[in-house]
Amino acid sequence: MMPATVTAAFQSAVLRYLDDPALLDRLLTELDTVRGRTPEDQWMRLTCLSA
């Protein structure tokens, strides 16, 4: 699961993209920056189970 800071950045990026799709590249770059600055210990590691 995403940390709160990444979730907030993602939700903001979605709204900004809906307002102006031309911002896609910039928004993806910003999301990569937020992801890269988020410490590994804030990410919840879940294993997907197969049925």
C-alpha positions, 0 to 999 in steps of 0.5 A: 500500500502507498504511504500517505504522502504518495497517496496524496500526491497521486490523488492531486496528480489525478485531479490536475490531469483531469483538468489539463491532460497536457500535464501528464509528463510533468505529473508523472515526473513529480510522482516519481520524485515523491516516490523516490523521496519516500523512505522504504520503511513507509511502504507496506509490503504485501504479497499477492496470494494466488487462488 
